[in-house]
C-alpha cells in the first residue's frame, strides 16, 4: 500500500539580516580596534544608526540575534530590536570579531591602510592574523549561522566580514571589491542558498590555511 508523503519543513536558516554596527567612537577618532576589551562602544550618531536599523527590520520576525564579542556590535543589535530584545535570544560568536590587528591596535586607520597595502593578504599583521585567515574564520562563522535552527537571524558584526561575504555573494574573486565601503547599520539580506554559495566563494578566494 502506498503511503502519502509527509512534508517535514526545514527549520534551518531562511533569511539572514547581516549588518555592520552603528558608528563607533573609534570610527569617529579614526582608530583601529581589533580587541573587544578595548572597544568604547557606539557614538551618539551610532546609537541613532542602530535605531534606524531597527526601523528597517521592524516588519520582520527575528528568531535569533548573533553578534561579535564587541560592545559596538552588541549595542547595535540591542538598540535595533528595542522592546523585542528580551524576546530574541542572543548568541556571541567570536569568529565574527573584527580583524585581529596585533601591534596595530590603537593606531590610526591611515597606519592600518599603509601596512595593508604593503603586504600580501596571506601575511599576518604583527602579532595578529592575516586577512585570508580572517576570511576563513568568517566563512566558518557564516556556516554556523546557515546551520542554525532559526528561520530569521539578525547578525551584527563589522565592516570587513560584511564586505567579504557581500563580494563573495556577487561572485567576485576579490575580498575588497566591488563592494568596499559598508555603511553603518545597513542590512544586507541573504537567503540560505545565496549564503551557501557565498561561503563557498569566500573559501575559494581565501584558499586553504597555511597553518600546520
Backbone as a printed PyTorch tensor [residue, N CA C, xyz], in Angstrom:
tensor([[[ 0.8490, -1.1950,  0.0000],
         [ 0.0000,  0.0000,  0.0000],
         [ 0.8820,  1.2410,  0.0000]],

        [[ 0.5600,  2.1700, -0.8720],
         [ 1.3270,  3.4100, -0.9310],
         [ 0.8890,  4.3480,  0.1740]],

        [[ 1.8540,  5.0090,  0.7420],
         [ 1.5490,  5.9920,  1.7800],
         [ 1.8400,  7.3900,  1.2480]],

        [[ 0.9940,  8.2930,  1.6450],
         [ 1.1820,  9.6880,  1.2300],
         [ 2.4170, 10.2540,  1.9170]],

        [[ 3.2630, 10.9020,  1.1350],
         [ 4.4670, 11.5050,  1.7040],
         [ 4.0880, 12.6170,  2.6770]],

        [[ 4.7940, 12.6490,  3.7730],
         [ 4.5750, 13.6900,  4.7770],
         [ 5.6700, 14.7330,  4.6530]],

        [[ 5.2610, 15.9710,  4.4640],
         [ 6.2270, 17.0640,  4.3260],
         [ 6.6980, 17.5200,  5.7000]],

        [[ 8.0050, 17.4710,  5.8970],
         [ 8.5990, 17.9580,  7.1440],
         [ 9.3530, 19.2310,  6.8200]],

        [[ 8.9130, 20.3690,  7.3380],
         [ 9.5550, 21.6320,  6.9810],
         [10.9920, 21.6970,  7.4790]],

        [[11.8550, 22.3120,  6.6780],
         [13.2420, 22.5330,  7.0610],
         [13.2920, 23.8030,  7.9000]],

        [[13.6570, 23.6520,  9.1670],
         [13.6270, 24.7960, 10.0710],
         [14.9600, 25.5340, 10.1410]],

        [[15.8550, 25.1880,  9.2450],
         [17.1200, 25.9020,  9.2490],
         [16.9470, 27.2940,  8.6540]],

        [[18.0500, 28.0330,  8.6430],
         [18.0240, 29.4340,  8.2300],
         [17.3400, 29.6430,  6.8800]],

        [[16.4270, 30.5930,  6.8550],
         [15.8100, 31.0120,  5.6030],
         [16.2290, 32.4260,  5.2190]],

        [[16.4860, 33.2670,  6.2210],
         [16.8560, 34.6570,  5.9370],
         [17.8650, 35.1430,  6.9630]],

        [[18.9900, 35.6600,  6.4700],
         [19.9910, 36.2910,  7.3190],
         [19.9650, 37.7850,  7.0680]],

        [[19.7510, 38.5500,  8.1330],
         [19.8470, 40.0060,  8.0870],
         [21.2090, 40.3600,  8.6680]],

        [[22.1160, 40.7600,  7.8250],
         [23.5070, 40.9960,  8.2310],
         [23.8050, 42.4810,  8.1810]],

        [[24.3940, 43.0080,  9.2460],
         [24.6820, 44.4390,  9.2880],
         [25.9850, 44.7270, 10.0150]],

        [[26.6290, 45.7590,  9.5670],
         [27.7430, 46.3390, 10.3180],
         [27.1460, 47.1130, 11.4960]],

        [[27.8980, 47.2300, 12.5600],
         [27.4590, 48.0130, 13.7170],
         [27.2560, 49.4850, 13.3570]],

        [[26.5910, 50.2270, 14.2340],
         [26.4740, 51.6650, 14.0690],
         [27.8260, 52.3480, 14.2460]],

        [[27.8750, 53.6220, 13.8980],
         [29.1380, 54.3560, 14.0370],
         [29.6710, 54.2230, 15.4620]],

        [[30.9460, 53.9030, 15.5680],
         [31.5610, 53.7290, 16.8840],
         [32.3850, 54.9490, 17.2580]],

        [[32.7490, 55.0180, 18.5270],
         [33.6410, 56.0810, 18.9950],
         [34.9630, 56.0110, 18.2420]],

        [[35.4580, 54.7970, 18.0100],
         [36.7240, 54.6480, 17.2940],
         [36.5840, 55.0160, 15.8240]],

        [[35.4040, 54.8240, 15.2240],
         [35.1750, 55.3080, 13.8620],
         [35.3640, 56.8150, 13.7950]],

        [[34.8190, 57.4960, 14.7730],
         [34.9270, 58.9630, 14.8170],
         [36.3840, 59.3870, 14.9660]],

        [[37.1150, 58.6600, 15.8050],
         [38.5090, 59.0200, 16.0850],
         [39.4790, 58.5150, 15.0260]],

        [[39.0210, 57.6540, 14.1180],
         [39.9050, 57.1030, 13.1010],
         [40.9400, 56.1550, 13.6610]],

        [[40.5380, 55.3880, 14.6790],
         [41.4540, 54.4830, 15.3820],
         [41.0970, 53.0400, 15.0460]],

        [[42.1180, 52.2140, 14.8750],
         [41.9260, 50.7960, 14.5800],
         [41.7600, 50.0290, 15.8860]],

        [[40.7370, 49.1800, 15.9420],
         [40.4490, 48.4140, 17.1620],
         [40.0540, 46.9940, 16.8020]],

        [[40.9260, 46.0340, 17.1370],
         [40.6270, 44.6340, 16.9100],
         [40.5120, 43.8400, 18.1880]],

        [[40.5300, 44.5350, 19.3210],
         [40.4440, 43.8990, 20.6380],
         [39.1210, 44.3010, 21.2800]],

        [[38.1850, 43.3620, 21.4520],
         [36.8720, 43.7410, 22.0120],
         [36.9580, 44.3260, 23.4130]],

        [[38.0040, 43.9880, 24.1550],
         [38.1450, 44.5190, 25.5020],
         [38.4630, 46.0020, 25.5420]],

        [[38.8660, 46.5630, 24.4100],
         [39.2110, 47.9840, 24.3410],
         [38.1360, 48.8200, 23.6470]],

        [[37.1050, 48.1670, 23.1880],
         [36.0340, 48.8510, 22.4530],
         [35.3340, 49.8680, 23.3490]],

        [[35.1210, 51.0720, 22.8230],
         [34.4440, 52.1380, 23.5660],
         [32.9720, 52.2670, 23.1840]],

        [[32.4900, 51.3640, 22.3400],
         [31.0730, 51.3680, 22.0170],
         [30.6850, 52.3650, 20.9470]],

        [[29.3820, 52.6240, 20.8830],
         [28.8210, 53.4860, 19.8470],
         [28.9270, 54.9590, 20.1920]],

        [[29.0670, 55.7710, 19.1580],
         [28.9290, 57.2150, 19.3130],
         [27.4430, 57.5490, 19.4060]],

        [[27.1380, 58.8210, 19.6740],
         [25.7290, 59.2390, 19.7070],
         [25.0810, 59.0060, 18.3360]],

        [[25.8120, 59.3080, 17.2870],
         [25.2790, 59.0470, 15.9400],
         [25.1010, 57.5530, 15.7330]],

        [[26.0270, 56.7520, 16.2680],
         [25.9310, 55.3110, 16.1220],
         [24.6870, 54.7350, 16.7780]],

        [[24.2820, 55.3320, 17.8940],
         [23.0450, 54.8960, 18.5420],
         [21.8420, 55.2120, 17.6650]],

        [[21.8800, 56.3680, 17.0100],
         [20.8080, 56.7010, 16.0630],
         [20.8210, 55.7430, 14.8630]],

        [[22.0430, 55.3990, 14.4040],
         [22.1640, 54.4270, 13.3130],
         [21.4520, 53.1260, 13.6790]],

        [[21.6970, 52.6620, 14.9080],
         [21.1270, 51.3890, 15.3540],
         [19.6050, 51.4480, 15.4040]],

        [[19.0730, 52.5510, 15.8680],
         [17.6110, 52.6880, 15.9190],
         [17.0330, 52.7410, 14.5090]],

        [[17.7610, 53.3560, 13.5900],
         [17.3020, 53.3860, 12.1940],
         [17.2850, 51.9680, 11.6160]],

        [[18.3030, 51.1670, 11.9470],
         [18.3070, 49.7620, 11.5320],
         [17.0710, 49.0590, 12.0700]],

        [[16.7150, 49.3640, 13.3020],
         [15.5180, 48.7740, 13.8860],
         [14.2770, 49.0730, 13.0650]],

        [[14.1710, 50.2970, 12.5640],
         [13.0290, 50.6440, 11.7240],
         [13.0220, 49.8660, 10.4240]],

        [[14.2070, 49.5690,  9.8880],
         [14.2980, 48.8490,  8.6130],
         [13.9090, 47.3810,  8.7480]],

        [[14.0790, 46.8170,  9.9430],
         [13.7540, 45.3990, 10.1380],
         [12.5220, 45.2100, 11.0160]],

        [[11.8070, 46.2920, 11.2730],
         [10.6750, 46.2330, 12.2070],
         [ 9.5920, 45.2650, 11.7520]],

        [[ 9.4060, 45.1050, 10.4610],
         [ 8.3350, 44.2510,  9.9630],
         [ 8.7240, 42.7970,  9.7970]],

        [[ 9.9150, 42.4270, 10.2680],
         [10.4120, 41.0650, 10.0970],
         [10.4960, 40.3850, 11.4620]],

        [[ 9.9400, 39.2020, 11.5660],
         [10.0460, 38.4370, 12.8070],
         [11.4360, 37.8220, 12.8960]],

        [[12.1500, 38.1690, 13.9360],
         [13.5280, 37.7140, 14.1150],
         [13.5640, 36.7120, 15.2570]],

        [[14.1540, 35.5580, 14.9970],
         [14.1690, 34.4870, 15.9860],
         [15.4630, 34.4190, 16.7880]],

        [[16.5420, 34.9910, 16.2490],
         [17.8340, 34.9060, 16.9260],
         [18.6800, 36.0990, 16.5340]],

        [[19.4150, 36.6390, 17.4910],
         [20.4080, 37.6740, 17.1780],
         [21.7730, 37.1200, 17.5240]],

        [[22.6890, 37.3200, 16.6090],
         [24.0690, 36.8680, 16.7820],
         [24.9730, 38.0700, 16.5730]],

        [[25.9130, 38.2410, 17.4740],
         [26.8450, 39.3600, 17.3530],
         [28.2690, 38.8670, 17.5940]],

        [[29.2070, 39.7390, 17.2830],
         [30.5890, 39.5020, 17.6780],
         [30.7260, 39.7940, 19.1740]],

        [[31.9460, 39.7110, 19.6770],
         [32.2100, 39.9970, 21.0970],
         [32.2400, 41.4910, 21.4050]],

        [[32.2470, 42.3190, 20.3750],
         [32.4690, 43.7520, 20.5700],
         [31.2180, 44.4590, 21.0810]],

        [[31.3670, 45.3200, 22.0960],
         [30.2240, 46.0910, 22.5900],
         [29.5120, 46.8820, 21.5030]],

        [[30.2430, 47.4140, 20.5350],
         [29.5960, 48.2190, 19.4930],
         [28.6150, 47.3850, 18.6730]],

        [[28.9400, 46.1190, 18.4590],
         [28.0210, 45.2400, 17.7290],
         [26.8340, 44.8540, 18.5950]],

        [[27.0970, 44.5360, 19.8520],
         [26.0200, 44.1190, 20.7510],
         [25.0510, 45.2670, 21.0340]],

        [[25.5830, 46.4770, 21.2140],
         [24.7250, 47.6460, 21.4390],
         [23.8490, 47.9100, 20.2220]],

        [[24.4220, 47.7570, 19.0360],
         [23.6510, 47.9950, 17.8150],
         [22.4660, 47.0420, 17.7260]],

        [[22.7190, 45.7580, 17.9690],
         [21.6360, 44.7750, 17.8960],
         [20.5630, 45.0550, 18.9430]],

        [[20.9910, 45.4100, 20.1330],
         [20.0280, 45.6670, 21.2060],
         [19.1630, 46.8840, 20.8960]],

        [[19.7810, 47.9570, 20.4300],
         [19.0160, 49.1620, 20.1080],
         [18.1110, 48.9260, 18.8970]],

        [[18.5880, 48.1400, 17.9470],
         [17.7750, 47.8630, 16.7540],
         [16.5130, 47.0960, 17.1150]],

        [[16.6300, 46.1620, 18.0350],
         [15.4700, 45.3480, 18.4050],
         [14.5680, 46.0480, 19.4100]],

        [[15.1120, 46.9850, 20.1580],
         [14.2910, 47.7410, 21.0910],
         [13.5600, 46.8480, 22.0720]],

        [[12.2560, 46.9960, 22.1480],
         [11.4620, 46.2130, 23.1000],
         [11.4520, 44.7280, 22.7570]],

        [[11.8110, 44.3900, 21.5270],
         [11.8500, 42.9740, 21.1460],
         [13.0640, 42.2460, 21.7160]],

        [[14.0150, 42.9970, 22.2480],
         [15.2760, 42.4070, 22.6800],
         [15.0760, 41.2500, 23.6370]],

        [[14.1840, 41.4200, 24.6120],
         [14.0030, 40.3800, 25.6370],
         [13.4070, 39.0990, 25.0700]],

        [[12.7940, 39.1840, 23.8970],
         [12.1420, 38.0070, 23.3100],
         [12.9970, 37.3170, 22.2570]],

        [[14.1530, 37.9010, 21.9450],
         [15.0130, 37.3390, 20.8980],
         [16.3160, 36.8620, 21.5370]],

        [[16.5560, 35.5600, 21.5630],
         [17.7940, 35.0500, 22.1680],
         [19.0300, 35.6550, 21.5170]],

        [[20.0670, 35.8240, 22.3350],
         [21.3100, 36.4450, 21.8790],
         [22.4570, 35.4610, 22.0040]],

        [[23.2230, 35.3020, 20.9290],
         [24.4270, 34.4850, 20.9700],
         [25.6110, 35.3040, 20.4640]],

        [[26.7760, 35.0260, 21.0290],
         [28.0100, 35.7090, 20.6390],
         [28.9060, 34.7120, 19.9300]],

        [[29.4190, 35.1040, 18.7810],
         [30.3580, 34.2680, 18.0350],
         [31.6440, 35.0620, 17.8470]],

        [[32.6940, 34.6560, 18.5400],
         [33.9750, 35.3760, 18.4830],
         [34.6090, 35.3180, 17.0980]],

        [[34.1940, 34.3360, 16.2860],
         [34.7490, 34.2410, 14.9400],
         [34.2390, 35.3490, 14.0320]],

        [[33.2450, 36.1060, 14.4920],
         [32.7560, 37.2640, 13.7500],
         [33.4390, 38.5610, 14.1850]],

        [[34.4010, 38.4480, 15.0990],
         [35.1020, 39.6450, 15.5820],
         [35.8550, 40.3470, 14.4530]],

        [[36.1680, 41.6110, 14.6920],
         [36.9060, 42.4040, 13.7180],
         [38.3110, 41.8200, 13.5290]],

        [[39.0070, 42.3050, 12.5100],
         [40.3460, 41.8250, 12.1990],
         [41.2560, 41.9560, 13.4230]],

        [[41.9940, 40.9070, 13.6940],
         [42.9300, 40.8970, 14.8250],
         [44.2440, 41.5170, 14.3600]],

        [[44.4090, 42.8000, 14.6860],
         [45.4930, 43.5840, 14.0920],
         [46.7810, 43.5780, 14.9120]],

        [[46.7920, 42.9040, 16.0500],
         [48.0190, 42.7650, 16.8190],
         [48.6180, 44.0970, 17.2300]],

        [[49.8460, 44.3350, 16.7920],
         [50.5770, 45.5360, 17.2170],
         [50.0160, 46.8220, 16.6250]],

        [[49.1080, 46.7150, 15.6620],
         [48.4940, 47.9260, 15.1160],
         [47.3040, 48.3890, 15.9570]],

        [[46.9820, 47.6450, 17.0070],
         [45.8810, 48.0220, 17.8910],
         [46.0860, 49.4480, 18.4060]],

        [[45.0460, 50.2990, 18.2420],
         [45.0930, 51.6680, 18.7230],
         [45.7820, 52.6430, 17.7870]],

        [[46.3160, 52.1210, 16.6680],
         [46.9470, 53.0050, 15.6920],
         [45.8810, 53.6340, 14.8070]],

        [[46.3120, 54.5450, 13.9480],
         [45.3490, 55.2330, 13.0890],
         [44.9320, 54.3500, 11.9180]],

        [[43.7910, 54.7020, 11.3360],
         [43.3190, 53.9950, 10.1560],
         [44.3150, 54.1380,  9.0110]],

        [[44.9710, 55.2910,  8.9380],
         [45.9940, 55.5010,  7.9050],
         [47.1520, 54.5260,  8.0900]],

        [[47.5630, 54.2830,  9.3360],
         [48.6300, 53.3150,  9.6010],
         [48.2100, 51.9200,  9.1450]],

        [[46.9760, 51.5680,  9.4350],
         [46.4520, 50.2590,  9.0360],
         [46.4800, 50.1110,  7.5170]],

        [[46.0040, 51.1240,  6.8160],
         [45.9380, 51.0390,  5.3590],
         [47.3370, 50.9910,  4.7510]],

        [[48.2690, 51.7400,  5.3220],
         [49.6450, 51.7130,  4.8140],
         [50.2450, 50.3240,  4.9640]],

        [[50.0400, 49.6940,  6.1240],
         [50.5670, 48.3500,  6.3390],
         [49.9100, 47.3640,  5.3670]],

        [[48.6000, 47.4590,  5.2410],
         [47.8540, 46.5320,  4.3860],
         [48.3230, 46.6140,  2.9420]],

        [[48.5100, 47.8190,  2.4490],
         [48.8770, 47.9820,  1.0510],
         [50.3120, 47.5420,  0.7720]],

        [[51.1090, 47.3980,  1.8210],
         [52.4940, 46.9850,  1.6400],
         [52.7300, 45.5090,  1.8520]],

        [[51.6640, 44.7500,  2.1050],
         [51.8110, 43.3290,  2.4000],
         [50.7280, 42.5230,  1.6810]],

        [[50.9830, 41.2350,  1.5020],
         [50.0010, 40.3760,  0.8600],
         [48.9030, 39.9960,  1.8490]],

        [[47.8160, 39.4550,  1.3100],
         [46.6910, 39.0630,  2.1530],
         [46.9900, 37.8280,  2.9980]],

        [[48.0900, 37.1550,  2.6940],
         [48.4910, 35.9930,  3.4790],
         [49.4670, 36.3400,  4.6040]],

        [[49.9320, 37.5890,  4.6400],
         [50.8780, 37.9940,  5.6770],
         [50.1230, 38.4980,  6.8980]],

        [[50.3770, 37.9400,  8.0680],
         [49.6590, 38.3930,  9.2670],
         [50.1270, 39.7640,  9.7300]],

        [[49.2180, 40.5330, 10.2910],
         [49.6210, 41.7540, 10.9840],
         [50.5730, 41.3650, 12.1130]],

        [[51.5110, 42.2130, 12.4660],
         [52.4580, 41.8580, 13.5300],
         [51.7310, 41.4210, 14.8000]],

        [[51.9480, 40.1920, 15.2130],
         [51.2870, 39.5900, 16.3830],
         [49.7700, 39.4840, 16.1900]],

        [[49.3250, 39.5120, 14.9470],
         [47.9010, 39.4040, 14.6560],
         [47.6390, 38.2860, 13.6700]],

        [[46.6640, 38.4620, 12.8080],
         [46.2960, 37.4610, 11.8150],
         [46.3680, 38.0560, 10.4240]],

        [[46.3800, 37.2120,  9.4180],
         [46.3220, 37.6880,  8.0380],
         [44.8700, 37.9120,  7.6390]],

        [[44.6730, 38.6580,  6.5690],
         [43.3200, 38.9020,  6.0840],
         [42.6960, 37.6270,  5.5250]],

        [[43.5000, 36.7520,  4.9440],
         [42.9530, 35.4720,  4.4840],
         [42.5840, 34.5790,  5.6640]],

        [[43.3570, 34.6280,  6.7540],
         [42.9750, 33.8890,  7.9580],
         [41.6260, 34.3830,  8.4700]],

        [[41.4520, 35.7040,  8.4690],
         [40.1790, 36.2760,  8.9120],
         [39.0390, 35.8290,  8.0060]],

        [[39.2830, 35.8140,  6.7100],
         [38.2450, 35.3890,  5.7600],
         [37.8230, 33.9460,  6.0250]],

        [[38.7860, 33.1000,  6.3570],
         [38.4440, 31.7010,  6.6400],
         [37.6090, 31.5700,  7.9160]],

        [[37.9290, 32.3500,  8.9410],
         [37.1110, 32.2490, 10.1560],
         [35.7290, 32.8620,  9.9480]],

        [[35.6240, 33.8890,  9.1000],
         [34.2990, 34.4210,  8.7860],
         [33.4670, 33.3840,  8.0450]],

        [[34.0930, 32.6650,  7.1170],
         [33.3720, 31.6190,  6.3960],
         [32.8420, 30.5670,  7.3640]],

        [[33.6600, 30.1930,  8.3470],
         [33.2260, 29.2050,  9.3390],
         [32.0610, 29.7390, 10.1710]],

        [[32.1150, 31.0160, 10.5250],
         [31.0360, 31.6130, 11.3150],
         [29.7370, 31.6390, 10.5150]],

        [[29.8170, 31.9810,  9.2340],
         [28.6150, 32.0030,  8.4040],
         [28.0580, 30.5900,  8.2060]],

        [[28.9220, 29.6070,  8.1470],
         [28.4450, 28.2250,  8.0560],
         [27.6420, 27.8380,  9.2930]],

        [[28.0840, 28.3030, 10.4570],
         [27.3290, 28.0140, 11.6790],
         [25.9640, 28.6960, 11.6490]],

        [[25.9160, 29.9170, 11.1300],
         [24.6220, 30.5960, 11.0070],
         [23.7050, 29.8280, 10.0590]],

        [[24.2650, 29.3450,  8.9800],
         [23.4860, 28.6170,  7.9860],
         [22.8470, 27.3620,  8.5750]],

        [[23.5160, 26.7700,  9.5440],
         [23.0350, 25.5150, 10.1160],
         [22.1260, 25.7070, 11.3250]],

        [[21.8830, 26.9460, 11.7370],
         [21.0810, 27.1810, 12.9340],
         [19.6110, 26.8540, 12.7090]],

        [[18.9660, 26.4130, 13.7810],
         [17.5270, 26.1260, 13.7230],
         [16.7400, 27.3970, 14.0230]],

        [[16.9340, 28.3770, 13.2000],
         [16.2150, 29.6420, 13.3090],
         [15.9530, 30.1310, 11.8920]],

        [[14.7240, 30.4730, 11.6000],
         [14.3880, 30.8590, 10.2320],
         [14.9590, 32.2200,  9.8620]],

        [[14.9600, 33.1580, 10.7980],
         [15.4390, 34.5040, 10.5110],
         [16.4010, 34.9350, 11.6010]],

        [[17.6140, 35.3060, 11.2070],
         [18.6560, 35.7050, 12.1450],
         [19.0940, 37.1290, 11.8380]],

        [[19.1990, 37.9340, 12.8750],
         [19.8380, 39.2430, 12.7700],
         [21.2640, 39.0790, 13.2620]],

        [[22.2210, 39.3490, 12.4050],
         [23.6390, 39.2460, 12.7640],
         [24.2750, 40.6130, 12.6210]],

        [[24.8760, 41.0920, 13.7000],
         [25.5590, 42.3840, 13.6740],
         [27.0320, 42.1570, 13.9880]],

        [[27.8800, 42.5710, 13.0580],
         [29.3120, 42.4000, 13.2810],
         [30.0680, 43.6310, 12.7690]],

        [[30.9460, 43.4690, 11.7840],
         [31.8740, 44.5420, 11.4270],
         [31.9760, 44.7150,  9.9110]],

        [[32.5940, 45.8040,  9.5000],
         [32.6370, 46.1310,  8.0790],
         [33.2920, 45.0260,  7.2530]],

        [[34.4160, 44.4850,  7.7180],
         [35.1650, 43.5470,  6.8900],
         [34.4180, 42.2270,  6.6810]],

        [[33.8730, 41.5840,  7.7110],
         [33.1130, 40.3720,  7.4270],
         [31.8860, 40.6040,  6.5480]],

        [[31.2690, 41.7720,  6.6670],
         [30.1370, 42.0780,  5.7880],
         [30.6280, 42.2980,  4.3570]],

        [[31.6910, 43.0530,  4.2150],
         [32.2520, 43.3110,  2.8820],
         [32.6480, 42.0120,  2.1930]],

        [[33.3270, 41.1440,  2.9120],
         [33.8330, 39.9120,  2.3080],
         [32.6970, 39.0260,  1.8030]],

        [[31.6670, 38.8340,  2.6180],
         [30.5990, 37.9300,  2.1970],
         [29.7290, 38.5730,  1.1080]],

        [[29.5950, 39.8990,  1.1410],
         [28.8440, 40.5820,  0.0850],
         [29.5460, 40.4350, -1.2590]],

        [[30.8630, 40.5840, -1.2700],
         [31.6100, 40.4330, -2.5200],
         [31.5930, 38.9800, -2.9970]],

        [[31.6890, 38.0490, -2.0640],
         [31.6210, 36.6340, -2.4370],
         [30.2550, 36.3100, -3.0340]],

        [[29.1930, 36.8780, -2.4620],
         [27.8470, 36.6390, -2.9810],
         [27.6850, 37.1930, -4.3860]],

        [[28.4270, 38.2580, -4.6970],
         [28.3750, 38.8520, -6.0320],
         [29.2040, 38.0710, -7.0410]],

        [[29.9020, 37.0210, -6.5660],
         [30.7200, 36.2090, -7.4560],
         [32.0980, 36.7730, -7.7050]],

        [[32.4890, 37.7930, -6.9350],
         [33.8000, 38.4020, -7.1240],
         [34.9060, 37.4500, -6.6910]],

        [[36.0740, 37.5910, -7.3070],
         [37.2320, 36.8140, -6.8720],
         [38.1610, 37.6710, -6.0070]],

        [[37.6230, 38.8120, -5.5210],
         [38.3860, 39.6950, -4.6490],
         [37.6120, 39.9180, -3.3560]],

        [[38.3320, 39.9820, -2.2440],
         [37.6820, 40.2260, -0.9670],
         [37.1640, 41.6580, -0.8490]],

        [[37.8860, 42.6060, -1.4460],
         [37.5950, 44.0240, -1.2210],
         [36.8470, 44.7000, -2.3600]],

        [[36.3680, 43.9610, -3.3330],
         [35.6750, 44.5770, -4.4690],
         [34.6350, 43.5960, -5.0280]],

        [[33.5520, 44.1220, -5.6410],
         [33.2900, 45.5360, -5.9490],
         [32.8260, 46.3670, -4.7650]],

        [[32.2450, 45.7360, -3.7480],
         [31.8390, 46.4960, -2.5600],
         [33.0510, 46.7320, -1.6750]],

        [[33.2630, 47.9770, -1.2820],
         [34.3580, 48.2590, -0.3540],
         [33.8530, 48.9530,  0.8970]],

        [[33.2310, 50.1060,  0.7170],
         [32.7090, 50.8400,  1.8700],
         [31.3410, 50.2740,  2.2550]],

        [[31.2310, 49.8240,  3.4810],
         [29.9820, 49.2650,  4.0030],
         [29.3970, 50.2640,  4.9990]],

        [[28.2130, 50.7500,  4.7180],
         [27.5910, 51.7430,  5.5870],
         [27.2630, 51.1420,  6.9530]],

        [[27.3190, 51.9780,  7.9630],
         [26.9550, 51.5290,  9.3050],
         [25.4740, 51.1820,  9.3740]],

        [[25.1770, 50.0920, 10.0690],
         [23.8020, 49.7270, 10.4260],
         [22.8590, 49.6900,  9.2230]],

        [[23.3480, 49.1140,  8.1290],
         [22.5370, 48.9410,  6.9230],
         [22.4270, 47.4530,  6.6340]],

        [[21.2140, 46.8910,  6.5720],
         [21.0810, 45.4440,  6.4460],
         [21.3740, 44.9220,  5.0420]],

        [[22.1070, 43.8190,  4.9980],
         [22.3000, 43.0210,  3.7870],
         [21.5020, 41.7430,  3.9840]],

        [[20.7120, 41.3600,  2.9890],
         [19.8290, 40.2020,  3.1280],
         [20.3490, 39.0350,  2.3070]],

        [[20.4130, 37.8710,  2.9570],
         [20.8470, 36.6430,  2.2950],
         [19.8250, 35.5480,  2.5690]],

        [[19.3660, 34.8790,  1.5240],
         [18.6200, 33.6490,  1.7710],
         [19.6360, 32.5190,  1.9110]],

        [[19.1630, 31.3280,  2.2650],
         [20.0820, 30.2340,  2.5750],
         [20.9280, 29.8440,  1.3670]],

        [[20.3190, 29.7620,  0.1920],
         [21.0670, 29.3350, -0.9860],
         [22.1460, 30.3500, -1.3540]],

        [[21.8050, 31.6260, -1.2780],
         [22.7800, 32.6660, -1.5960],
         [23.9300, 32.6490, -0.5960]],

        [[23.6050, 32.5000,  0.6730],
         [24.6450, 32.4630,  1.6900],
         [25.5540, 31.2510,  1.4890]],

        [[24.9620, 30.1160,  1.1720],
         [25.7570, 28.9020,  0.9590],
         [26.7390, 29.0920, -0.1970]],

        [[26.2710, 29.6560, -1.2980],
         [27.1640, 29.8980, -2.4350],
         [28.2420, 30.9100, -2.0770]],

        [[27.8660, 31.9370, -1.3290],
         [28.8340, 32.9660, -0.9470],
         [29.9290, 32.4020, -0.0460]],

        [[29.5570, 31.5150,  0.8570],
         [30.5510, 30.8800,  1.7250],
         [31.5540, 30.0900,  0.8860]],

        [[31.0360, 29.3360, -0.0870],
         [31.9250, 28.5810, -0.9590],
         [32.8840, 29.4810, -1.7160]],

        [[32.3780, 30.6090, -2.2150],
         [33.2300, 31.5490, -2.9370],
         [34.2450, 32.1970, -2.0050]],

        [[33.8240, 32.5200, -0.7950],
         [34.7370, 33.1250,  0.1780],
         [35.8770, 32.1650,  0.5020]],

        [[35.5540, 30.8900,  0.6740],
         [36.6010, 29.8990,  0.9460],
         [37.5260, 29.7480, -0.2640]],

        [[36.9690, 29.8150, -1.4580],
         [37.8010, 29.7070, -2.6660],
         [38.7630, 30.8790, -2.7690]],

        [[38.3060, 32.0730, -2.4430],
         [39.1590, 33.2560, -2.5020],
         [40.2870, 33.1630, -1.4760]],

        [[39.9300, 32.7860, -0.2450],
         [40.9210, 32.7690,  0.8370],
         [41.8950, 31.6050,  0.7080]],

        [[41.4310, 30.5100,  0.1080],
         [42.2980, 29.3560, -0.0570],
         [42.4930, 28.5940,  1.2560]],

        [[43.2300, 27.4940,  1.1860],
         [43.4640, 26.7000,  2.3940],
         [44.4100, 27.4010,  3.3590]],

        [[44.2670, 27.0870,  4.6220],
         [45.1470, 27.6760,  5.6240],
         [46.5550, 27.1270,  5.4800]],

        [[47.5250, 27.9980,  5.7070],
         [48.9250, 27.5840,  5.6640],
         [49.4280, 27.1340,  7.0280]],

        [[48.5600, 27.2390,  8.0510],
         [48.9860, 26.8550,  9.3940],
         [49.0800, 25.3440,  9.5140]],

        [[50.0330, 24.8850, 10.2700],
         [50.2250, 23.4620, 10.4670],
         [49.9250, 23.0960, 11.9160]]])
